[in-house]
Amino acid sequence: MTEMKDYDVPGAPPYNFPTWCPGCGNFGIWRALKMALATLDIPPHKVAIVCGIGCSGNFGYWVKTYVLHSLHGRSIPGAQGIKLANDALPVIVHAGDGDTYGEGLGHLLHAARRNIDITILVHDNEIYGLTTGQPSPTTKKGFKAKVTPQGTIESPINPLTLALSAGATFVGRAFPLDVEHLSDVMAKAIAHKGLSIVDILQPCVTFNNTWKYWKERVYKLEETNHDSSNYEKALEKANEFDSRVPIGVIYQVDMPRFDQTYSKLHKGPLVFEPIDAIDVGALFDNQV
């Protein structure tokens, strides 16, 4: 049976402990993921994590699994490549709101329409934290920062409605103050077969401290009669982002996956196919 400690990086503090600011929401995400993987009983050597750039990118150094630290905005393509090479691995993306919804938004939408079997966990603090507080695609209108002293003039995007419209088959939202609930949503997202995304309302205590703001607004969908299989109801909940904010599984449905429809993968993971008999000569026979 896999335990949480199995995902801990060897060493002694502070060298096996993240360098996030005290009180950062990333600590709850870090613990919740280890809880989720232990609940699913997935050994560390059978998990692949792809991290983006930013505070969320530090995540990869502090969990003992396979990890690829990608380029900014390119974590989702990296995850898709890993999944296509070895679809026996659960592949999990950890990236920030700027990484996923700014530089990487196109990748998110195309991964969703393919319904490729990866899990995207977005550390959404509505700010570019590592570069010291610039507005991100999810920053609320009017937010004052060093580069927007009169307030941000753009309206924020709604990443979950975009993901739903693109074809994501699992859409969730969570809040790291409730680590157990966050871990439960993560576990469901990882176990889901298809593209899953969880938008995590992750406060940045240094540049956008939203702990109190979210705590006063979030409520659990599990405590309501929400039907997560109903697409129209899911859109309603994804758009509910003002005085009350739902957390939990907003949408989940079974649909054909990319690996099921791509014939080359029908024999199994590409990584296990023999390559000693490959002849590329035919590719050069009809050169122009």
ZITA-V739971 format. One record per pair of residues at least 6 apart in sequence whose C-alpha atoms are under 6 Angstrom apart, sorted by the first residue. I is the first residue (numbers start at 1). GAP is how many residues later the second one is. D is the distance in whole Angstrom. If there is no record, write none. Layout:
i->I gap->GAP d->D
i->I gap->GAP d->D
This chain:
i->2 gap->36 d->5
i->2 gap->39 d->5
i->3 gap->35 d->5
i->4 gap->30 d->5
i->4 gap->31 d->6
i->4 gap->34 d->6
i->7 gap->56 d->5
i->7 gap->57 d->5
i->8 gap->55 d->6
i->8 gap->56 d->6
i->9 gap->7 d->6
i->9 gap->53 d->6
i->9 gap->54 d->6
i->9 gap->55 d->5
i->24 gap->180 d->6
i->24 gap->181 d->6
i->25 gap->177 d->5
i->25 gap->178 d->5
i->28 gap->148 d->5
i->28 gap->151 d->6
i->32 gap->147 d->6
i->32 gap->151 d->4
i->36 gap->147 d->5
i->36 gap->151 d->5
i->44 gap->21 d->5
i->45 gap->20 d->6
i->46 gap->43 d->6
i->47 gap->18 d->6
i->47 gap->42 d->6
i->47 gap->43 d->5
i->48 gap->18 d->5
i->48 gap->19 d->6
i->48 gap->43 d->5
i->49 gap->18 d->5
i->49 gap->42 d->6
i->49 gap->43 d->5
i->49 gap->44 d->6
i->50 gap->17 d->6
i->50 gap->18 d->5
i->50 gap->19 d->6
i->50 gap->25 d->6
i->50 gap->43 d->5
i->51 gap->6 d->5
i->51 gap->18 d->5
i->51 gap->19 d->6
i->51 gap->24 d->6
i->51 gap->42 d->6
i->51 gap->43 d->5
i->51 gap->44 d->6
i->52 gap->18 d->5
i->52 gap->20 d->6
i->52 gap->23 d->5
i->52 gap->43 d->5
i->53 gap->19 d->5
i->54 gap->76 d->5
i->55 gap->75 d->6
i->56 gap->39 d->5
i->56 gap->40 d->6
i->60 gap->7 d->6
i->72 gap->27 d->6
i->73 gap->26 d->4
i->73 gap->27 d->6
i->73 gap->30 d->5
i->73 gap->31 d->4
i->85 gap->184 d->6
i->85 gap->185 d->5
i->85 gap->186 d->5
i->86 gap->183 d->5
i->86 gap->185 d->6
i->87 gap->182 d->5
i->91 gap->27 d->5
i->92 gap->27 d->5
i->92 gap->28 d->6
i->93 gap->27 d->5
i->93 gap->28 d->6
i->94 gap->27 d->5
i->95 gap->27 d->5
i->95 gap->28 d->6
i->96 gap->26 d->5
i->96 gap->27 d->5
i->96 gap->28 d->6
i->97 gap->27 d->5
i->98 gap->38 d->5
i->102 gap->35 d->6
i->109 gap->57 d->6
i->112 gap->54 d->6
i->112 gap->55 d->5
i->112 gap->56 d->5
i->112 gap->83 d->6
i->113 gap->53 d->5
i->113 gap->54 d->5
i->114 gap->144 d->6
i->115 gap->79 d->5
i->115 gap->80 d->5
i->115 gap->142 d->5
i->115 gap->143 d->6
i->116 gap->78 d->5
i->116 gap->79 d->5
i->116 gap->141 d->6
i->116 gap->142 d->5
i->117 gap->76 d->6
i->117 gap->77 d->4
i->117 gap->78 d->5
i->118 gap->77 d->5
i->119 gap->71 d->6
i->119 gap->77 d->5
i->119 gap->78 d->6
i->120 gap->77 d->5
i->121 gap->76 d->6
i->121 gap->77 d->5
i->122 gap->77 d->5
i->122 gap->78 d->6
i->123 gap->77 d->5
i->123 gap->79 d->6
i->124 gap->76 d->6
i->124 gap->77 d->5
i->124 gap->78 d->5
i->125 gap->77 d->5
i->125 gap->78 d->5
i->125 gap->79 d->6
i->126 gap->10 d->6
i->126 gap->12 d->5
i->126 gap->13 d->5
i->127 gap->6 d->6
i->127 gap->7 d->6
i->127 gap->8 d->5
i->127 gap->9 d->5
i->128 gap->6 d->5
i->128 gap->8 d->6
i->133 gap->74 d->5
i->137 gap->19 d->6
i->138 gap->18 d->5
i->138 gap->19 d->6
i->139 gap->17 d->6
i->140 gap->16 d->6
i->141 gap->11 d->5
i->141 gap->12 d->6
i->141 gap->13 d->6
i->141 gap->14 d->5
i->142 gap->9 d->4
i->142 gap->10 d->5
i->143 gap->8 d->5
i->143 gap->9 d->5
i->144 gap->7 d->4
i->160 gap->78 d->6
i->161 gap->77 d->6
i->168 gap->27 d->5
i->169 gap->26 d->6
i->169 gap->83 d->5
i->169 gap->84 d->5
i->170 gap->26 d->4
i->170 gap->81 d->5
i->170 gap->82 d->4
i->171 gap->25 d->6
i->171 gap->26 d->5
i->171 gap->27 d->6
i->171 gap->79 d->6
i->171 gap->80 d->5
i->172 gap->26 d->4
i->172 gap->76 d->6
i->172 gap->77 d->4
i->172 gap->78 d->5
i->173 gap->25 d->5
i->173 gap->26 d->5
i->173 gap->27 d->6
i->173 gap->74 d->5
i->173 gap->75 d->5
i->174 gap->8 d->5
i->174 gap->26 d->5
i->174 gap->73 d->5
i->174 gap->74 d->6
i->175 gap->25 d->6
i->175 gap->26 d->5
i->189 gap->7 d->6
i->194 gap->63 d->6
i->203 gap->6 d->5
i->203 gap->7 d->5
i->203 gap->8 d->6
i->217 gap->27 d->5
i->217 gap->28 d->6
i->218 gap->26 d->6
i->218 gap->27 d->5
i->218 gap->28 d->6
i->219 gap->27 d->5
i->220 gap->26 d->6
i->220 gap->27 d->5
i->220 gap->28 d->6
i->221 gap->25 d->6
i->221 gap->26 d->6
i->221 gap->27 d->6
i->228 gap->22 d->5
i->228 gap->23 d->4
i->228 gap->24 d->6
i->229 gap->22 d->6
i->229 gap->23 d->5
i->229 gap->24 d->6
i->234 gap->16 d->5
i->234 gap->17 d->6
i->259 gap->6 d->6
